[in-house]
Amino acid sequence: MKILVATDAWFPQVNGVVATYQRLAAELPALGTEIAFLKPDDFRTIAMPGYREIALALPSVEMAAAVIDAAAPDHIHIATEGPVGWLARGYCRRRRLPFTSSFHTRFPEYAAEHFGFPRRIVYAGMRRFHNAGAGVMVATASLRLDLTQRGFRNVMPWTRGVDTAFFKPRPDRVFGTAAPVFLYVGRVSREKNIEAFLAADLPGLKAVVGDGPHLPTLVERFPGVHFAGRRTGEELARYFASADVFVFPSRTDTFGLVILEAMASGLPVAAYPVTGPIDLIEDGVSGAIDEDIGAAALRALALNRENARRHALSFTWQATAEIFLKNIRQARAAAGAPGRVLGAAVAAPRGFPIAPRK
């Protein structure tokens, strides 16, 4: 069986969407499933305003149809609501094919922050996009509740995983200090709210690993911070393991793969009580959740690193792939799609591994 994933997020971007589908492509063959992609580099592209590292596909209905027809998929899953996603949606609508989608990014919040667009209008557009499909997959229970209350239909659980053999405790101290190290890893952009972390009164060293359009502003405003730039692979894993607390200051992410990577590396996580952190962090055990990000970071510093690691072990990429396939089977069955879909038997999805709240 073959699934085509239509995505506007693709290499060389480094983010949770790209990482998720990269791992999905690695896991699905063992479950008897092929995967193909409709992606920006199948089209002519332009740089996204404000994010020149992101390539936006120039819409071409004919080109999209040619790529999809050549792949001959049994099912289409739409990962993003950008030009590639809309082209795939149009293809399915014209041919009356059921499709699934996923909600990875809170574009209404980003559009309001960067361009002043009313959230209500952007959510209406996204609701129209996703409700045309047979099901929309989300990564956390709190996001599922939020979208359901906003009128999104057929919202399905689809959690994420982490490579715990790669992200693990190591005897590294790449920052060259015995003082506490508070670390942020991710895209350096305004909506990530990194200033809240860097402005907090914390002992020791603050470090930022990543690149993005907001980096020059932060370097100028916070000269005492260690800005390491973009790191990948083994080097990134060493940076994680060298810190003492991971600080996740975003209020708009829908999950936060870096939270799992940090916990797998033995780092307790400090975050706000918002979607993503409240679903992943066991407050007082694997991290600390607080409206005061500095207070959360200090509480996290006192926590047992082994508990953070232990909590991350329950998130696997194999389970992520199994739930993905189960959701597609259920969505197609509900839509009355002909034929048996994805014949490889997989276990029923376990839903969301929700962290107990204290």
C-alpha positions in Angstrom: 0.0 0.0 0.0 1.2 3.5 -0.8 0.5 6.8 0.9 1.4 10.2 -0.6 2.1 13.0 1.9 1.7 16.5 0.6 3.8 18.9 2.6 5.0 22.5 2.4 7.6 21.8 5.1 10.6 20.1 3.6 14.4 20.1 3.6 16.5 22.1 4.2 14.0 23.3 6.8 14.7 22.0 10.3 11.5 21.7 12.3 9.2 19.2 13.9 7.1 18.7 10.8 10.0 17.7 8.7 11.4 15.5 11.4 8.1 13.8 11.9 7.6 12.8 8.3 11.3 11.8 7.9 10.8 9.4 10.8 7.5 8.2 9.4 9.2 7.4 6.1 11.7 5.3 8.0 9.1 3.4 10.1 6.3 2.7 7.5 8.1 0.1 5.3 8.3 -2.3 8.3 4.5 -2.0 8.5 4.0 -2.9 4.9 3.5 0.6 3.6 5.3 2.7 1.0 5.4 6.5 1.3 5.8 9.2 -1.3 5.9 13.0 -1.1 4.5 16.0 -2.9 6.8 18.7 -1.7 7.9 22.3 -2.6 10.9 21.2 -4.8 8.4 19.5 -7.1 7.5 23.1 -8.2 9.0 26.4 -8.9 9.4 28.2 -5.6 9.9 31.7 -4.0 11.3 32.5 -0.6 8.7 33.1 2.1 8.6 36.8 3.2 10.3 37.0 6.6 11.6 33.4 6.4 13.8 33.2 3.4 14.9 29.7 4.3 11.4 28.5 3.7 10.6 27.8 0.0 6.9 28.4 -1.0 5.7 26.5 -4.0 4.2 28.4 -6.9 0.8 26.8 -7.5 0.5 24.6 -10.6 -2.5 22.3 -10.7 -1.1 20.4 -13.7 2.2 19.8 -12.1 0.6 18.6 -8.8 -1.6 16.2 -10.7 1.3 14.9 -12.7 3.3 14.1 -9.5 0.4 12.5 -7.7 -0.6 10.4 -10.7 3.0 9.2 -11.2 3.1 8.1 -7.6 -0.2 6.3 -7.9 -1.0 6.4 -4.1 -3.7 4.5 -2.4 -4.3 7.4 0.0 -3.3 11.1 0.3 -2.4 12.7 3.6 -2.0 16.5 3.7 0.5 17.7 6.2 0.3 21.4 5.8 -2.1 24.2 4.8 0.3 26.0 2.4 0.4 26.0 -1.4 1.3 22.3 -1.7 -1.4 21.4 0.8 -4.1 23.3 -1.1 -3.0 21.8 -4.4 -3.4 18.3 -3.0 -6.7 19.2 -1.4 -8.0 20.5 -4.7 -6.8 17.2 -6.5 -8.7 15.1 -4.0 -11.9 17.3 -4.1 -12.0 17.2 -7.9 -11.7 13.5 -8.0 -13.9 12.9 -4.9 -11.1 11.1 -3.0 -11.2 11.0 0.8 -8.0 12.4 2.4 -6.7 13.0 5.8 -4.8 16.0 7.1 -2.8 17.1 10.1 -2.7 20.3 12.2 0.9 21.0 13.0 1.1 24.7 13.3 -1.0 27.5 14.9 -0.9 29.7 11.8 -3.7 32.0 13.3 -1.4 33.0 16.2 1.6 33.5 13.9 -0.5 35.5 11.4 -1.8 37.7 14.2 1.7 38.2 15.6 3.5 38.9 12.4 0.9 40.5 10.1 -2.0 41.5 12.4 -4.5 39.2 10.8 -7.6 38.4 13.0 -7.3 34.9 14.5 -11.0 34.3 13.9 -10.7 34.7 10.1 -7.6 32.6 9.8 -9.1 29.8 12.0 -12.2 29.9 9.7 -10.0 29.3 6.7 -8.1 26.4 8.4 -11.4 24.9 9.5 -12.7 25.0 5.9 -9.4 23.4 4.8 -9.4 20.5 7.2 -13.2 19.8 7.4 -13.2 18.9 3.7 -11.2 15.8 4.6 -12.1 12.6 6.4 -10.1 13.3 9.5 -7.5 15.7 10.9 -4.7 14.4 13.1 -3.4 16.3 16.1 -0.5 15.6 18.4 -2.0 16.4 21.8 -5.2 16.0 23.8 -5.4 19.7 24.6 -5.1 20.7 21.0 -7.8 18.2 20.1 -10.2 19.8 22.6 -9.3 23.3 21.4 -9.9 22.5 17.7 -13.1 20.6 18.4 -14.5 23.6 20.3 -13.6 25.7 17.3 -15.7 23.6 15.0 -13.1 21.2 13.5 -14.6 17.8 12.8 -13.2 14.3 13.0 -10.1 15.3 15.1 -7.9 12.2 15.6 -5.0 11.6 18.1 -1.6 11.2 16.6 1.3 11.5 19.1 5.0 11.7 18.3 8.2 9.8 19.3 11.8 10.4 20.1 15.0 8.4 19.3 16.1 7.5 22.9 19.1 5.6 21.6 20.4 8.9 20.1 19.2 11.5 22.5 20.5 10.2 25.8 22.5 11.3 28.8 26.2 11.8 28.0 29.2 12.9 30.0 29.6 16.0 27.9 30.0 19.6 29.0 30.5 21.5 25.7 29.7 24.8 27.3 32.9 24.7 29.4 31.3 25.6 32.7 30.3 23.8 35.9 27.6 26.4 36.5 24.0 25.5 35.7 23.3 25.7 31.9 19.7 26.7 30.8 19.2 25.7 27.2 16.9 26.6 24.3 17.0 24.6 21.1 14.9 25.5 18.0 14.1 28.0 15.4 15.0 31.5 16.5 11.9 33.4 15.5 9.8 36.0 17.2 6.8 33.7 17.8 9.0 31.3 19.9 9.0 33.9 22.7 12.7 33.4 23.4 13.0 36.8 25.0 11.0 35.6 28.0 13.6 33.0 28.7 16.6 35.2 28.1 15.2 38.0 30.3 14.6 35.7 33.2 16.8 36.1 36.3 18.7 32.7 36.4 22.0 31.6 37.8 24.8 30.3 35.5 24.7 30.3 31.7 21.9 30.7 29.2 22.4 29.1 25.8 20.5 29.2 22.5 21.1 26.6 19.8 19.5 27.3 16.5 19.2 29.9 13.7 16.4 32.1 12.3 15.4 35.6 11.4 15.2 36.8 15.0 18.8 35.8 15.9 20.5 39.2 15.2 18.0 41.0 17.4 18.6 38.6 20.3 22.4 38.7 19.9 22.3 42.5 20.2 19.9 42.5 23.2 21.4 39.7 25.2 25.2 39.9 24.9 25.8 37.6 27.9 24.0 34.6 26.2 25.9 31.8 24.5 24.5 31.7 21.0 25.8 28.4 19.4 24.0 28.7 16.0 22.5 25.7 14.2 23.7 22.3 15.4 22.7 18.9 14.0 23.3 15.2 14.5 25.7 14.0 17.1 26.8 17.6 17.9 23.2 18.6 18.7 22.8 15.5 21.0 26.0 16.6 22.9 24.6 20.1 23.3 21.4 18.7 24.8 23.3 16.4 27.2 25.6 19.2 28.3 22.8 21.4 29.7 21.0 21.1 33.1 17.5 22.5 32.2 15.7 22.8 28.9 13.6 25.9 28.6 10.7 25.9 26.2 9.2 29.4 26.2 6.8 29.1 23.2 3.1 29.7 23.9 2.0 28.7 20.4 3.6 25.4 19.4 1.2 22.4 19.1 3.6 19.8 20.4 7.4 20.5 20.7 9.6 17.6 19.6 12.5 19.3 21.3 10.8 18.7 24.6 11.0 15.0 24.1 14.6 15.2 22.8 15.6 17.2 25.9 13.9 14.8 28.3 15.4 11.8 26.5 18.8 13.5 27.1 18.1 13.7 30.8 17.0 17.4 31.0 14.0 18.4 33.0 11.9 20.9 31.0 10.6 24.4 32.1 7.6 25.7 30.2 4.4 27.7 30.3 1.1 25.9 31.0 0.0 25.7 27.3 -0.7 23.1 24.6 2.3 20.9 24.2 4.0 21.3 27.6 0.9 20.4 29.6 0.5 17.3 27.5 4.1 16.1 27.6 5.5 17.3 31.0 4.8 15.7 34.3 4.9 18.8 36.5 7.4 18.3 39.4 8.8 15.1 37.9 10.0 15.4 34.3 9.8 19.2 34.4 8.1 22.3 35.7 5.2 24.3 34.4 4.5 27.8 35.5 3.3 31.2 34.2 6.7 32.5 35.5 9.2 30.9 33.1 12.1 31.8 35.4 10.4 30.2 38.4 9.7 27.1 36.3 13.4 26.9 35.2 14.6 27.1 38.9 12.2 24.4 39.9 13.3 22.2 37.0 16.9 22.6 38.1 16.2 20.7 41.3 14.5 17.8 39.6 16.0 14.3 39.1 17.4 13.9 35.5 16.6 10.2 35.5 12.9 10.9 35.8 13.0 13.1 32.7 14.7 10.4 30.8 12.3 7.7 32.0 9.3 9.8 30.9 10.6 10.2 27.4 11.0 6.4 27.0 7.2 6.0 26.6 7.2 8.0 23.3 8.3 5.8 20.3 8.4 6.5 16.5 7.0 3.0 15.9 3.9 3.8 17.8 3.6 7.1 15.9 3.6 5.2 12.6 1.1 2.7 13.9 -1.3 5.3 15.0 -0.9 7.2 11.7 -2.0 4.1 9.7 -4.8 3.3 12.1 -6.2 6.8 11.8 -6.1 6.5 8.0 -8.0 3.2 8.0 -10.6 4.6 10.3 -11.1 7.8 8.4 -11.4 6.0 5.0 -13.9 3.5 6.5 -16.0 6.3 7.9 -15.9 8.1 4.5 -17.0 4.9 2.7 -13.8 4.6 0.7 -13.9 1.4 -1.4 -11.5 -1.5 -0.8 -9.5 -2.7 2.2 -7.0 0.0 3.2 -3.6 -0.6 4.5 -3.9 -4.3 5.0 -0.9 -4.7 7.3 -2.3 -5.3 10.7 -1.2 -2.9 13.4 -2.2 -2.5 17.1 -5.0 -0.2 18.0 -3.8 3.3 18.7 -3.2 4.1 22.4 -4.2 7.7 21.9 -2.3 10.4 23.7 0.3 9.5 26.4 -0.9 12.3 28.6 1.3 13.5 31.5 -0.5 13.4 34.8 -1.0 16.9 36.3 -0.4 17.7 39.9 
